[in-house]
């Protein structure tokens, strides 16, 4: 997907003997593109695809997927995080999971609890 790659300015660089991972919130506006970008910056030379969910993201942050070793200390900088909070907040995330369930044809009807909407 060339348009994804073009927008990608996530960088990995060495700083103070630790790798610095930079996530720029301007490079994605929904969860699917976020997970694609995370795969691009936190994995390297995998012969399989990662799963796109928060548990998998947590696993990737621990390392061991070709970019840095498992449990190796890193510095993570999330630029434009305020935009990410809006783009990846509760309502957009809820919609993303509902769409994902529809694509997999799960017959589950879940609505957002009213106490979480406020």
Secondary structure, 3 states (H helix, E strand, C coil): CHHHHHHCCCEEEEECCEEEEEEEHHHCCCHHHHHHHHHHHHECCCCCCCCCCHHHHHHHHCCCCECCCCCCCEEEEEECHHHHHHHCCHHHHHHHHHHHHHHCCCCCCCCCCHHHHC
